Structures are given as structure tokens and as C-alpha cells.
């Protein structure tokens, strides 16, 4: 949690952190500023001190609105630094950081850097800064060892409220889609509109975006609405020209965020329009049973990856191949069980092969639980996903409930 | 242009480029792949060769849809590399890059890196790769010297069509907003709805997002709809609770992009509801006259920054303070004239103090022209902005025309 930052910086042996980039669609900066229309900012925090936000003069109001201590970047005289650096733009930016850090008395120790920015310029500037400040170790953490991702994993009540609200928006839109589909009739095995023209996945996706916008949400990563063979490939987002055929699996995976790149929700249902063929029903029953078992077995304090192992066991007992037998698997259980969720659509704790033993279901974390089976060659796939908060009491709470029915009845 | 990549790589003395990150909301990867739901990919191109796209197995369909030569990342055995690196995740990723590069016979020379990703991990991985491959110089270019941004500056016909379509969407939504505002009545100097309740800027912004979604566009950076004093601060995005008062300047700056993080459009009008006080009309007349002069003077082949200088001259002749006299200026002409536009909302060519002499209005570039005057203490600001394409024939073409009227009549 944000209130743990100093403790976690100490645990990770960090004396300072530096966050760079815009405040929107940049989780690290959003986390520490609360978002807002800051297009290009820096934030520096020494351990034990409050952070300082450095802003461009045109964005002084937005900077002030964060409530943080602020500093106008123009005061560091980039033009003069550029002369001092003989026109080397990278060196001038490094010199500016050196000045900013010196003011905060950060001149030695270890400083981690964060922010979603262009890697080329970032690599160059921080390499130059490292050269200018040999006593300060600039630390680029691997994703799974990131101090900030560890802080972000456990959500405080205010963050959970944001995610709960996004869950309500998400399931409202899912309900709109279900109502829209079931209000249509079928002709020759495909859904058609009143004029008798076939609906497409593209038609559905346009409506999803519209309904999300009506609820004030954004959809920066798109939506998976994939039918038939595409439903058998976990990240296939669906072909806009595909028709809505009865009796085929539709994987509907929706992961919108708050406007401005805030908190995400993540949710999947698998639907069959009209009826489910026996093979599809059997696939669904297998996934549903594993979903139920895992949900019942989840326990606060356990490593998340233990449940990935358990999910493999359960699917293998049903006769399905799993990822743990073959990491290049393309059929069966080819996905990880879930992932943390917050300002990133994927964050700690992890459950898959990249998870650490300390990716724990500790109080406060929000994770997806999304077992699935994928058989592209058989033209089908099934995934069921809910977002679960581990409450301060150690209970598992689904942040937005929604029915799990496979078949959407079509007249 | 994309077709110039090999020539530009040669000009910049680059033997290879490496692009990393998702395909959406990541301009470098979008440019070279055409977008799509690739959440985590790499692309490597040696000069003179076709690029190779490296993808995660779950995203094989999306990778194939790019039409590029592809390679499954799973084949590089990250788990084995992790063992080889004694559990050092950063080193394992660097070893993987080394293998990928070796297959493309990239072992020496200069390689630039691109992609909007977390800077910490990126800095660490490319530092480790640099250590593993001392004969290959890993180049992080400063933004204004980026080879890829130089390629992206001049658009080909297909790209301009995307931007023209976004221009049509943008001006359609602007028209919707104007119609919505003028369909309302005023009470006590503020716009009210049928129930007599005051409209807010938040109400307008919600509708903007809805109308953009209906047109299939995204709005990842938000919209500036700022009134009164906020209109006097160029990047103030507007207070959602503010009422729509008659006779105050409204700066409406809208910069949506194609769904999935594609091409942007950028457009600003300044409006006064009901009437314009003399002081506001005079402000508007000054900006409008500078806009007209600059538009008439723009010439293919000229450095863009020359027009920033010219704009300062023109505003100074009108008696306004300008940025060139004082870079920390907060009143008068405090903004640069414009910027390139494409997959970034701000890209080359630049016109402001960070512009290079080779930021040229060459055929193919798309730039914004947005002179403005800002007087926050007087509670007013004015900006007029259009997006202009320099055609292959060297003509200046506004990609979406829209009236410039200051006053929106209110009954």
C-alpha cells in the first residue's frame, strides 16, 4: 500500500525513487499523483521524505491539484544546461536530474527508476546520470522484483472502491451485451437484425465501447469477443467480420479502466448462443468445476502460484494437457490461473511461471481467477474469470457478481 | 516514411533497430506492426532486411495478422536462460535478446532501441545486453534526434487517410458539442437544462467521450474544455464542476485517436457563449489575425521554428509578451506554435525551443498550427488550432475544416 512505501523502500534497500512520464496511462505516476493531465513530469522521493512533483509550467494547475509538494521544471534552466553539455540533449537532461536530486540531498545510495516512457531516451538519460553520479546506484528492477509493484499489490480501501465501481460498470455493460444478443433472432444459424442482416463481432464491439463510454470508462486495451476457433486462442481478440453463430463458444473478456488510465476491472464469461453442443457443455462443465474448486480452496497467505499447480492437477485429472507439462502447449490449459489487477491490467501477484514464492494472496491484493480450456482445432475454448479481493479479514470477495450461464437463449 | 527506413538507418548510422512492448498505445510498435492485440512483443530489424516480430504463443494469431515474419518467443527457452543466469531475470532477458540478435547476425555496429515500456526494467535489460555484447553499441537517441521519429514525421497517403478520417470524426463531435450548447437556454448567466439545472463542464466532457465512442474513436489523453481563468492556462483541462457562463472564453481542445492507440487528430476552437465582451473579442481578433498570417506564410521546406519566431514577432507587434523574451512567461503567448502529429499527439517536426533546424515543413509532414494568447489573471485565454498536411506537391491542406466563430448564440 501507498502508506507502506518507506517500509518497502527500506526492505528493497532503496534510498530514493524517481518516477517519470505522464500521469495518465502510466501506472507508477498515476499511483503517486492520482492522475490528472500532466503530460511530462518527474517525481522524486527520498526515503522518509514526502515526494516532490516536478512539472512543466503550462501544467501548474494540474500539478497543484495533486496536493503534492511541487516544483516548476523551468527553474532548472534546461537551455543553459544544454550549453553546458555542448548541445548534448541527453546529458542536459541528466544534469537537470542531478540538480533536482542534489536539492533533495540524494547523492549516494540506491535509487530505483519507474515510469512508462520511451525506452531509448530513458536508457540514455539514466546511463548518463549514472556516469555523472557514480556514488548513486541507479536501479532498474526486474518486473517481478519491483518495489513499487510490491507496494501496489495490496490495495487500500479507497483503491478497492475504485475497482468495485469499475466492476459494477463492467458487469452492467456485460448485461447490456447479453440483453442485446438475446433480443435478436437467428436465421440459418446466425444472429440477424430486424432487417434480416447478420450481426458481426464488430457490431458488438462498437456497442461495448459505446456502453463503456456512457458509463465513463475507457477501454485502452480493447475487448476480447472471440467465437469458435478464435475462442480457442486465449489472447485472440476476435475477428470483427465473424458472424454470431449459434452453438459456438464465445469468449467475452472485458478489461476496461477508469477514464484517464485509472483502475482496471477484468472479467470473462463464455457464452453459447441458443444451445450448447455436448462437447461444448462438457468443456464448460470441466472449467466451471475447476473454477468452483479453486475459489473454494483459495486461502489468505498462500503463494498464488500454488493454485496454478493445483489448477493443472485438476485439469489433468479431467484428462486435459496443461502448461506445466509443456510450456509451448497450444491446446488444453495453456493459460495461467490469474494475475493481480489494479492500475495495470496485469500486475503482482502473479500465478504463472514468472511468479515468485512471495507472490502471496495477502490481505489487500486484488487478483483475477480465470481457469480456462482451449481447443482451437476443435473450434472451441472456455474461460471463466472473476476479480477477487482478499479482504483485510482474509476473506475472498468477488468485487462484482454476475451469473455464469453458458447458454444465452435465442428465440 | 516507412519506406525510407533503410535510408534513414543509414543516415543515422544505425545497423539495426529493436522495438519492444505492446502494439497498442506504443507508437513505435504500432508504426511497424499496424497495431493489434499484442501485449508484449519485440521487433528486430537489421538494416536492409525485413523486420522479424517476436510474439508470445497466446498471441500467435495477432502476430500472424501483421503480415510480418514472426518468431515464437517461447522457442528461446527463458526458463533455461534463467538457470544459466543464476536466477537473474534481467540477465536472462538480455541473454534472450542476444540469441535473437545472433540469429539475425546482429553482433556489432550500432542498434537503436524504441518502445514505450517501464523504464526501470528497460534500463536494466539493455544495460545488461550492452555488457554481454560490447561490440554492439546500444543507442538511446534523444527524442529530437530519433531516427524513427524522423521516419514517422512524413506520412504516406495511407497514414494521411487515417488522420483525415480522425479529423472528420473530431469535427463531427465538435459540431455535436456546439449544437448541444446552443440548444440550451441561459438563466442568471449560465446554461441550464430543461429542468433549469445548471450544466457543468463535466456534463459536456461525458458527452464528448460518448460521441467519440459512437464514432469508434478513443480519447486516451482526455479533452481540454476549460472556461474563464482555466482557459488562460494552456494545459488546464477544465474543472468538471465549472458552470457554462455566458461571455467567458471556453478553450475546447480535442485530440482523440483511433481505437487501439492509432493515429491522432488535434483541434482547438475558442468559444464564447451568448456574447463576447470587448476585451475577449479583441483577444480573439489578435489570435485570429496571427493564425491567418501564419497560415498564409507557411511554405514547404522551411524550418518549422521559423514560424514560432514569426508568431512571437506578430504577437509582440500587437503588444503581447511572448515566450522568446522569457521562457518562464505565464501570460501572453506562452505556448509553441504547433507540433507534428501522428501516432503521438506530439511528435516531429517541433516548432518550439526544443526544435532542431532540420524540423522542416517537408512534404508529408502533418503539423498543428495553434497560436494562442493566455491571460489567466484576466480570466481569459484564446487558442485556434487546425491540423495541416504538407502535401506531396508542397501545398498546405487543413485535414478537417470547421468554422472559427467565437460566439455561440444562446437564446
Interface residues (C-beta under 8 A of the other chain):
Chain A: X20 X21 X24 X25 X28 X36 X37 X39 X56 X57 X58 X59 X60 X61 X62 X72 X74 X75 X79 X89 X90 X93 X112 X113 X114 X115 X116 X117 X118 X119 X120 X121 X122 X123 X124 X125 X126 X127 X138 X139 X140 X141 X142 X143 X144 X145 X146 X206 X209 X210 X212 X213 X214 X216 X218 X219 X220 X221 X222 X224 X230 X233 X234 X235 X236 X237 X259 X260 X261 X327 X328 X330 X334 X335 X346 X353
Chain B: X20 X21 X24 X25 X28 X36 X37 X39 X56 X57 X58 X59 X60 X61 X62 X72 X74 X75 X79 X89 X90 X93 X112 X113 X114 X115 X116 X117 X118 X119 X120 X121 X122 X123 X124 X125 X126 X127 X138 X139 X140 X141 X142 X143 X144 X145 X146 X206 X209 X210 X212 X213 X214 X216 X218 X219 X220 X221 X222 X224 X230 X233 X234 X235 X236 X237 X259 X260 X261 X327 X328 X330 X334 X335 X346 X353
